[in-house]
Amino acid sequence: MIVRYFRISLTLALFLCSGVANGQDTWDRYKPRTLGEIVQQHSNTETLKGSDAFFTGDEFPSQVRVTYTGSSRKMSPARLEHITRWIKTTGRSPEIGKVFQTELLFLEGSVEYWLPVQSQVIPFFAKELKKGDRVTLYTIWIGGYKCAGKWDWIFLVNEFEE
């Protein structure tokens, strides 16, 4: 229990110091929804036509229920670049980019999502969860970019609950 509160404190400290918080940025603003809903809602919009990157004014702070797979990987240069562009576009602290370097693989139903996770939160996944566990992620959506003619949507993981 103490470990969980320590993890939340670390995450919240980064959240507040990084400029992500805007005075109304609390955990209760994260609404239950699915990653699939957000993707579907934005996949066929007129805004995307002729564009190779998309940033949104609404980050859709979400609590999403997914399955933890235990797999991780370093983020691709293209995804890192999109996060950097999002940081510049939104005027956030460049420090945010330093904490999102690794992705964890999650399943929402049968759909796989590689999600960037804050570096200080990553060790707690392995300590508190095992492969196949259901987990609630606290994510924000930062838009996406076109890669090989297909949109790659990016959700950042700020915290989780078992």
TORPA-4810 file (N, C-alpha, C, O; in nm, 3 decimals):
<nodes>
NODE_1_0.083_-0.118_0.000_0.000_0.000_0.000_0.088_0.126_0.000_0.061_0.221_-0.073_M
NODE_2_0.194_0.127_0.082_0.284_0.241_0.088_0.352_0.261_-0.047_0.370_0.374_-0.092_I
NODE_3_0.390_0.151_-0.113_0.454_0.159_-0.244_0.362_0.229_-0.342_0.407_0.314_-0.419_V
NODE_4_0.233_0.195_-0.341_0.137_0.256_-0.434_0.127_0.406_-0.410_0.127_0.484_-0.506_R
NODE_5_0.117_0.449_-0.284_0.108_0.591_-0.255_0.236_0.663_-0.293_0.232_0.778_-0.337_Y
NODE_6_0.351_0.599_-0.276_0.478_0.657_-0.316_0.481_0.675_-0.467_0.524_0.779_-0.517_F
NODE_7_0.434_0.573_-0.541_0.430_0.580_-0.687_0.338_0.693_-0.732_0.374_0.770_-0.821_R
NODE_8_0.222_0.704_-0.672_0.128_0.810_-0.708_0.189_0.946_-0.677_0.173_1.040_-0.754_I
NODE_9_0.258_0.958_-0.564_0.321_1.084_-0.527_0.428_1.124_-0.628_0.436_1.240_-0.668_S
NODE_10_0.510_1.027_-0.669_0.612_1.055_-0.771_0.550_1.099_-0.902_0.594_1.196_-0.964_L
NODE_11_0.448_1.028_-0.943_0.381_1.060_-1.068_0.316_1.197_-1.062_0.330_1.276_-1.155_T
NODE_12_0.248_1.226_-0.954_0.181_1.354_-0.938_0.283_1.467_-0.933_0.259_1.575_-0.988_L
NODE_13_0.396_1.445_-0.868_0.500_1.548_-0.862_0.550_1.582_-1.002_0.565_1.699_-1.036_A
NODE_14_0.576_1.480_-1.082_0.620_1.505_-1.220_0.510_1.577_-1.296_0.536_1.671_-1.371_L
NODE_15_0.389_1.532_-1.278_0.274_1.588_-1.347_0.263_1.738_-1.318_0.243_1.818_-1.409_F
NODE_16_0.275_1.775_-1.192_0.260_1.914_-1.152_0.380_1.999_-1.191_0.363_2.114_-1.233_L
NODE_17_0.499_1.946_-1.178_0.620_2.022_-1.208_0.645_2.037_-1.357_0.716_2.129_-1.400_C
NODE_18_0.589_1.949_-1.437_0.619_1.948_-1.579_0.536_2.046_-1.659_0.564_2.067_-1.778_S
NODE_19_0.436_2.105_-1.599_0.351_2.196_-1.674_0.233_2.125_-1.737_0.154_2.189_-1.807_G
NODE_20_0.220_1.995_-1.715_0.105_1.924_-1.767_-0.021_1.972_-1.695_-0.127_1.986_-1.755_V
NODE_21_-0.006_1.998_-1.566_-0.122_2.041_-1.489_-0.159_2.183_-1.528_-0.073_2.265_-1.558_A
NODE_22_-0.286_2.211_-1.527_-0.333_2.344_-1.564_-0.428_2.401_-1.459_-0.512_2.485_-1.491_N
NODE_23_-0.414_2.358_-1.339_-0.500_2.407_-1.233_-0.624_2.320_-1.213_-0.676_2.311_-1.102_G
NODE_24_-0.671_2.258_-1.321_-0.787_2.170_-1.311_-0.745_2.026_-1.334_-0.831_1.939_-1.347_Q
NODE_25_-0.618_2.002_-1.340_-0.566_1.871_-1.376_-0.556_1.781_-1.254_-0.453_1.780_-1.185_D
NODE_26_-0.662_1.706_-1.228_-0.664_1.613_-1.117_-0.703_1.477_-1.170_-0.754_1.464_-1.281_T
NODE_27_-0.680_1.374_-1.090_-0.709_1.239_-1.134_-0.857_1.219_-1.162_-0.893_1.132_-1.242_W
NODE_28_-0.944_1.297_-1.098_-1.087_1.278_-1.121_-1.133_1.329_-1.258_-1.247_1.304_-1.296_D
NODE_29_-1.049_1.399_-1.331_-1.087_1.442_-1.466_-1.074_1.328_-1.567_-1.122_1.341_-1.680_R
NODE_30_-1.011_1.218_-1.528_-0.995_1.102_-1.616_-1.126_1.023_-1.616_-1.165_0.966_-1.515_Y
NODE_31_-1.192_1.020_-1.730_-1.323_0.957_-1.742_-1.313_0.815_-1.798_-1.230_0.788_-1.885_K
NODE_32_-1.398_0.725_-1.749_-1.398_0.589_-1.803_-1.438_0.590_-1.952_-1.542_0.645_-1.988_P
NODE_33_-1.357_0.529_-2.034_-1.385_0.512_-2.176_-1.286_0.412_-2.232_-1.203_0.359_-2.158_R
NODE_34_-1.292_0.385_-2.361_-1.195_0.292_-2.421_-1.106_0.366_-2.519_-1.142_0.471_-2.572_T
NODE_35_-0.988_0.309_-2.541_-0.898_0.365_-2.641_-0.964_0.354_-2.779_-0.954_0.446_-2.860_L
NODE_36_-1.031_0.243_-2.803_-1.099_0.221_-2.930_-1.202_0.328_-2.961_-1.216_0.369_-3.076_G
NODE_37_-1.275_0.374_-2.859_-1.375_0.480_-2.879_-1.309_0.607_-2.931_-1.359_0.670_-3.025_E
NODE_38_-1.198_0.643_-2.871_-1.128_0.766_-2.911_-1.075_0.753_-3.053_-1.089_0.844_-3.134_I
NODE_39_-1.013_0.640_-3.082_-0.960_0.617_-3.217_-1.074_0.621_-3.320_-1.063_0.689_-3.422_V
NODE_40_-1.181_0.550_-3.292_-1.293_0.545_-3.387_-1.353_0.683_-3.408_-1.388_0.720_-3.520_Q
NODE_41_-1.366_0.759_-3.302_-1.426_0.892_-3.307_-1.345_0.986_-3.397_-1.402_1.080_-3.454_Q
NODE_42_-1.216_0.963_-3.410_-1.130_1.057_-3.482_-1.070_1.002_-3.611_-1.003_1.076_-3.684_H
NODE_43_-1.091_0.878_-3.640_-1.027_0.816_-3.756_-1.079_0.865_-3.890_-1.003_0.865_-3.987_S
NODE_44_-1.202_0.905_-3.899_-1.259_0.944_-4.028_-1.300_1.090_-4.034_-1.392_1.126_-4.107_N
NODE_45_-1.232_1.174_-3.958_-1.270_1.315_-3.957_-1.210_1.389_-4.075_-1.105_1.350_-4.127_T
NODE_46_-1.276_1.493_-4.114_-1.230_1.579_-4.225_-1.095_1.643_-4.193_-1.015_1.670_-4.283_E
NODE_47_-1.070_1.665_-4.065_-0.946_1.728_-4.020_-0.822_1.651_-4.063_-0.717_1.712_-4.088_T
NODE_48_-0.831_1.521_-4.073_-0.715_1.438_-4.103_-0.675_1.439_-4.251_-0.561_1.406_-4.284_L
NODE_49_-0.766_1.476_-4.338_-0.738_1.471_-4.481_-0.624_1.565_-4.517_-0.624_1.682_-4.481_K
NODE_50_-0.525_1.511_-4.588_-0.411_1.589_-4.632_-0.310_1.620_-4.523_-0.217_1.698_-4.545_G
NODE_51_-0.327_1.560_-4.408_-0.238_1.586_-4.295_-0.151_1.464_-4.266_-0.191_1.351_-4.292_S
NODE_52_-0.032_1.489_-4.211_0.053_1.377_-4.172_0.070_1.368_-4.021_0.130_1.273_-3.970_D
NODE_53_0.016_1.467_-3.947_0.019_1.465_-3.801_-0.104_1.537_-3.749_-0.157_1.628_-3.813_A
NODE_54_-0.149_1.495_-3.633_-0.268_1.553_-3.573_-0.246_1.570_-3.424_-0.209_1.476_-3.354_F
NODE_55_-0.268_1.693_-3.377_-0.265_1.722_-3.234_-0.403_1.771_-3.196_-0.468_1.842_-3.273_F
NODE_56_-0.447_1.735_-3.079_-0.583_1.768_-3.039_-0.584_1.867_-2.924_-0.493_1.869_-2.840_T
NODE_57_-0.687_1.948_-2.920_-0.705_2.040_-2.808_-0.764_1.968_-2.687_-0.751_2.014_-2.574_G
NODE_58_-0.829_1.855_-2.712_-0.887_1.775_-2.605_-0.804_1.648_-2.592_-0.799_1.567_-2.684_D
NODE_59_-0.740_1.631_-2.480_-0.653_1.514_-2.458_-0.732_1.392_-2.411_-0.672_1.287_-2.387_E
NODE_60_-0.862_1.402_-2.398_-0.945_1.291_-2.356_-0.884_1.214_-2.240_-0.856_1.095_-2.252_F
NODE_61_-0.861_1.281_-2.125_-0.807_1.210_-2.010_-0.900_1.092_-1.977_-1.019_1.111_-1.952_P
NODE_62_-0.844_0.974_-1.978_-0.927_0.854_-1.971_-0.876_0.753_-1.870_-0.756_0.740_-1.846_S
NODE_63_-0.972_0.682_-1.812_-0.945_0.561_-1.735_-0.985_0.447_-1.828_-1.102_0.430_-1.860_Q
NODE_64_-0.888_0.369_-1.869_-0.917_0.260_-1.962_-0.881_0.127_-1.899_-0.776_0.113_-1.836_V
NODE_65_-0.969_0.028_-1.916_-0.945_-0.108_-1.866_-0.880_-0.189_-1.977_-0.936_-0.205_-2.085_R
NODE_66_-0.763_-0.240_-1.949_-0.687_-0.317_-2.047_-0.624_-0.437_-1.978_-0.632_-0.452_-1.856_V
NODE_67_-0.562_-0.522_-2.058_-0.490_-0.638_-2.006_-0.341_-0.612_-2.020_-0.293_-0.576_-2.127_T
NODE_68_-0.269_-0.631_-1.912_-0.123_-0.614_-1.909_-0.059_-0.738_-1.971_-0.091_-0.851_-1.932_Y
NODE_69_0.032_-0.719_-2.067_0.098_-0.833_-2.131_0.237_-0.862_-2.077_0.289_-0.972_-2.095_T
NODE_70_0.297_-0.764_-2.010_0.432_-0.782_-1.960_0.541_-0.749_-2.060_0.659_-0.754_-2.027_G
NODE_71_0.504_-0.715_-2.184_0.602_-0.683_-2.288_0.634_-0.534_-2.290_0.547_-0.451_-2.265_S
NODE_72_0.760_-0.503_-2.320_0.802_-0.363_-2.330_0.900_-0.349_-2.446_0.957_-0.446_-2.494_S
NODE_73_0.917_-0.223_-2.489_1.014_-0.192_-2.594_1.048_-0.043_-2.586_0.973_0.037_-2.532_R
NODE_74_1.164_-0.010_-2.641_1.200_0.131_-2.655_1.110_0.192_-2.760_1.071_0.126_-2.856_K
NODE_75_1.077_0.318_-2.742_0.991_0.385_-2.838_1.066_0.414_-2.968_1.186_0.440_-2.967_M
NODE_76_0.994_0.407_-3.077_1.053_0.435_-3.208_1.086_0.584_-3.221_1.024_0.667_-3.155_S
NODE_77_1.184_0.617_-3.305_1.216_0.759_-3.327_1.095_0.840_-3.376_1.080_0.957_-3.339_P
NODE_78_1.010_0.781_-3.458_0.893_0.853_-3.509_0.796_0.888_-3.396_0.739_0.997_-3.393_A
NODE_79_0.776_0.795_-3.304_0.686_0.823_-3.191_0.748_0.926_-3.097_0.679_1.014_-3.046_R
NODE_80_0.879_0.915_-3.074_0.947_1.014_-2.991_0.935_1.153_-3.053_0.914_1.251_-2.983_L
NODE_81_0.950_1.160_-3.185_0.937_1.288_-3.255_0.797_1.344_-3.241_0.780_1.465_-3.225_E
NODE_82_0.696_1.259_-3.248_0.559_1.309_-3.232_0.538_1.366_-3.092_0.475_1.470_-3.076_H
NODE_83_0.591_1.299_-2.992_0.579_1.350_-2.855_0.650_1.484_-2.843_0.599_1.576_-2.780_I
NODE_84_0.769_1.496_-2.903_0.843_1.622_-2.901_0.763_1.733_-2.969_0.757_1.844_-2.918_T
NODE_85_0.703_1.703_-3.082_0.621_1.802_-3.154_0.498_1.840_-3.071_0.459_1.957_-3.068_R
NODE_86_0.438_1.743_-3.003_0.323_1.771_-2.917_0.364_1.865_-2.802_0.293_1.959_-2.770_W
NODE_87_0.479_1.838_-2.742_0.529_1.921_-2.632_0.547_2.065_-2.680_0.505_2.159_-2.613_I
NODE_88_0.610_2.082_-2.797_0.632_2.217_-2.851_0.501_2.284_-2.887_0.481_2.402_-2.859_K
NODE_89_0.411_2.210_-2.950_0.282_2.265_-2.993_0.198_2.311_-2.875_0.130_2.413_-2.884_T
NODE_90_0.203_2.237_-2.766_0.119_2.270_-2.650_0.191_2.356_-2.546_0.130_2.395_-2.446_T
NODE_91_0.320_2.386_-2.568_0.394_2.471_-2.475_0.428_2.405_-2.343_0.447_2.473_-2.242_G
NODE_92_0.436_2.274_-2.344_0.471_2.202_-2.221_0.622_2.196_-2.202_0.699_2.224_-2.294_R
NODE_93_0.662_2.158_-2.084_0.803_2.148_-2.051_0.870_2.035_-2.131_0.815_1.925_-2.140_S
NODE_94_0.988_2.061_-2.189_1.061_1.956_-2.260_1.096_1.837_-2.171_1.126_1.728_-2.221_P
NODE_95_1.094_1.856_-2.039_1.125_1.747_-1.946_1.028_1.630_-1.962_1.063_1.515_-1.934_E
NODE_96_0.906_1.659_-2.006_0.807_1.553_-2.023_0.858_1.448_-2.120_0.841_1.328_-2.098_I
NODE_97_0.922_1.492_-2.228_0.973_1.399_-2.328_1.075_1.302_-2.272_1.089_1.190_-2.322_G
NODE_98_1.147_1.343_-2.171_1.250_1.257_-2.112_1.192_1.140_-2.034_1.259_1.038_-2.017_K
NODE_99_1.069_1.153_-1.986_1.010_1.045_-1.906_0.929_0.946_-1.988_0.887_0.842_-1.938_V
NODE_100_0.907_0.978_-2.115_0.836_0.886_-2.204_0.933_0.834_-2.308_0.946_0.891_-2.416_F
NODE_101_1.001_0.724_-2.275_1.100_0.663_-2.364_1.070_0.517_-2.392_1.124_0.459_-2.487_Q
NODE_102_0.986_0.458_-2.310_0.956_0.315_-2.319_0.807_0.294_-2.331_0.727_0.369_-2.273_T
NODE_103_0.769_0.192_-2.408_0.629_0.156_-2.425_0.604_0.018_-2.367_0.690_-0.070_-2.370_E
NODE_104_0.485_0.001_-2.313_0.439_-0.129_-2.268_0.324_-0.171_-2.358_0.249_-0.087_-2.408_L
NODE_105_0.311_-0.302_-2.377_0.205_-0.355_-2.462_0.084_-0.393_-2.376_0.096_-0.463_-2.276_L
NODE_106_-0.034_-0.344_-2.419_-0.159_-0.375_-2.352_-0.259_-0.424_-2.456_-0.247_-0.393_-2.575_F
NODE_107_-0.356_-0.499_-2.410_-0.465_-0.544_-2.496_-0.595_-0.482_-2.449_-0.626_-0.483_-2.330_L
NODE_108_-0.670_-0.428_-2.544_-0.806_-0.384_-2.518_-0.892_-0.475_-2.605_-0.905_-0.454_-2.725_E
NODE_109_-0.950_-0.575_-2.541_-1.014_-0.682_-2.617_-0.903_-0.758_-2.690_-0.810_-0.807_-2.628_G
NODE_110_-0.914_-0.766_-2.822_-0.810_-0.834_-2.900_-0.716_-0.735_-2.970_-0.626_-0.777_-3.043_S
NODE_111_-0.736_-0.604_-2.946_-0.655_-0.502_-3.012_-0.533_-0.471_-2.926_-0.545_-0.446_-2.806_V
NODE_112_-0.414_-0.475_-2.989_-0.289_-0.443_-2.920_-0.261_-0.293_-2.926_-0.280_-0.229_-3.029_E
NODE_113_-0.215_-0.240_-2.813_-0.174_-0.100_-2.805_-0.038_-0.093_-2.737_-0.023_-0.137_-2.623_Y
NODE_114_0.060_-0.038_-2.807_0.188_-0.006_-2.747_0.174_0.136_-2.693_0.156_0.230_-2.770_W
NODE_115_0.183_0.151_-2.561_0.159_0.280_-2.498_0.283_0.331_-2.424_0.341_0.258_-2.343_L
NODE_116_0.325_0.455_-2.452_0.434_0.515_-2.376_0.392_0.532_-2.230_0.283_0.581_-2.201_P
NODE_117_0.481_0.491_-2.140_0.452_0.496_-1.996_0.560_0.578_-1.928_0.678_0.567_-1.962_V
NODE_118_0.521_0.661_-1.832_0.619_0.740_-1.758_0.724_0.647_-1.696_0.691_0.545_-1.636_Q
NODE_119_0.850_0.684_-1.712_0.961_0.597_-1.670_0.956_0.561_-1.522_0.989_0.449_-1.485_S
NODE_120_0.914_0.654_-1.436_0.912_0.623_-1.293_0.798_0.530_-1.255_0.798_0.476_-1.145_Q
NODE_121_0.700_0.510_-1.343_0.587_0.422_-1.316_0.615_0.279_-1.366_0.562_0.183_-1.310_V
NODE_122_0.698_0.265_-1.468_0.722_0.135_-1.532_0.761_0.025_-1.434_0.704_-0.084_-1.443_I
NODE_123_0.855_0.045_-1.342_0.894_-0.065_-1.252_0.779_-0.121_-1.169_0.781_-0.238_-1.131_P
NODE_124_0.679_-0.038_-1.141_0.567_-0.082_-1.059_0.474_-0.178_-1.132_0.403_-0.256_-1.068_F
NODE_125_0.473_-0.173_-1.264_0.392_-0.269_-1.339_0.440_-0.411_-1.309_0.359_-0.498_-1.275_F
NODE_126_0.570_-0.434_-1.320_0.626_-0.568_-1.296_0.613_-0.609_-1.149_0.594_-0.727_-1.119_A
NODE_127_0.623_-0.512_-1.058_0.613_-0.544_-0.915_0.471_-0.576_-0.872_0.450_-0.661_-0.786_K
NODE_128_0.373_-0.508_-0.932_0.235_-0.519_-0.884_0.145_-0.606_-0.972_0.037_-0.646_-0.930_E
NODE_129_0.189_-0.635_-1.094_0.104_-0.709_-1.187_0.177_-0.830_-1.244_0.300_-0.838_-1.241_L
NODE_130_0.099_-0.923_-1.295_0.157_-1.033_-1.371_0.089_-1.036_-1.507_-0.019_-0.981_-1.524_K
NODE_131_0.153_-1.100_-1.601_0.100_-1.109_-1.737_-0.043_-1.160_-1.733_-0.073_-1.259_-1.666_K
NODE_132_-0.132_-1.090_-1.806_-0.272_-1.129_-1.812_-0.362_-1.058_-1.712_-0.484_-1.071_-1.719_G
NODE_133_-0.303_-0.982_-1.619_-0.385_-0.907_-1.522_-0.459_-0.792_-1.590_-0.406_-0.728_-1.681_D
NODE_134_-0.581_-0.769_-1.545_-0.656_-0.652_-1.590_-0.612_-0.532_-1.507_-0.587_-0.544_-1.387_R
NODE_135_-0.603_-0.417_-1.571_-0.553_-0.297_-1.506_-0.626_-0.176_-1.561_-0.668_-0.176_-1.677_V
NODE_136_-0.642_-0.073_-1.478_-0.696_0.054_-1.524_-0.581_0.150_-1.544_-0.503_0.176_-1.452_T
NODE_137_-0.569_0.201_-1.666_-0.465_0.299_-1.698_-0.525_0.439_-1.698_-0.640_0.458_-1.738_L
NODE_138_-0.447_0.535_-1.654_-0.484_0.676_-1.663_-0.404_0.732_-1.780_-0.282_0.750_-1.770_Y
NODE_139_-0.473_0.760_-1.891_-0.406_0.801_-2.014_-0.456_0.937_-2.061_-0.565_0.982_-2.027_T
NODE_140_-0.370_1.001_-2.141_-0.414_1.115_-2.221_-0.381_1.083_-2.366_-0.287_1.009_-2.394_I
NODE_141_-0.458_1.140_-2.455_-0.440_1.119_-2.598_-0.373_1.241_-2.657_-0.421_1.353_-2.640_W
NODE_142_-0.262_1.222_-2.727_-0.191_1.337_-2.782_-0.197_1.340_-2.935_-0.114_1.403_-3.000_I
NODE_143_-0.296_1.272_-2.991_-0.311_1.275_-3.136_-0.235_1.161_-3.200_-0.225_1.052_-3.143_G
NODE_144_-0.182_1.186_-3.318_-0.112_1.081_-3.389_-0.043_1.134_-3.513_-0.046_1.253_-3.542_G
NODE_145_0.019_1.042_-3.584_0.088_1.077_-3.707_0.068_0.964_-3.807_0.037_0.850_-3.771_Y
NODE_146_0.086_0.998_-3.934_0.066_0.901_-4.041_0.200_0.832_-4.070_0.303_0.897_-4.089_K
NODE_147_0.195_0.700_-4.072_0.314_0.619_-4.098_0.275_0.512_-4.200_0.186_0.431_-4.175_C
NODE_148_0.340_0.513_-4.315_0.310_0.418_-4.422_0.161_0.420_-4.459_0.100_0.315_-4.482_A
NODE_149_0.104_0.541_-4.463_-0.035_0.557_-4.503_-0.138_0.524_-4.396_-0.258_0.531_-4.423_G
NODE_150_-0.093_0.489_-4.276_-0.184_0.450_-4.168_-0.159_0.539_-4.047_-0.045_0.576_-4.019_K
NODE_151_-0.265_0.574_-3.975_-0.251_0.659_-3.857_-0.201_0.580_-3.738_-0.249_0.470_-3.710_W
NODE_152_-0.103_0.636_-3.667_-0.051_0.580_-3.542_-0.093_0.675_-3.430_-0.037_0.783_-3.415_D
NODE_153_-0.192_0.633_-3.351_-0.245_0.715_-3.243_-0.163_0.693_-3.117_-0.124_0.580_-3.087_W
NODE_154_-0.138_0.800_-3.043_-0.052_0.790_-2.925_-0.127_0.834_-2.800_-0.182_0.944_-2.792_I
NODE_155_-0.128_0.744_-2.703_-0.184_0.768_-2.571_-0.070_0.757_-2.470_0.004_0.659_-2.472_F
NODE_156_-0.055_0.855_-2.382_0.047_0.853_-2.279_-0.012_0.800_-2.148_-0.121_0.843_-2.107_L
NODE_157_0.059_0.708_-2.083_0.013_0.651_-1.957_0.080_0.727_-1.842_0.202_0.732_-1.832_V
NODE_158_-0.004_0.786_-1.756_0.046_0.862_-1.642_0.041_0.784_-1.511_0.118_0.814_-1.420_N
NODE_159_-0.047_0.686_-1.502_-0.063_0.612_-1.377_-0.148_0.488_-1.405_-0.205_0.475_-1.513_E
NODE_160_-0.154_0.398_-1.309_-0.240_0.280_-1.322_-0.291_0.236_-1.187_-0.235_0.271_-1.083_F
NODE_161_-0.399_0.158_-1.190_-0.455_0.094_-1.071_-0.481_-0.051_-1.104_-0.526_-0.085_-1.214_E
NODE_162_-0.454_-0.137_-1.007_-0.482_-0.280_-1.026_-0.631_-0.303_-1.032_-0.675_-0.417_-1.047_E
</nodes>
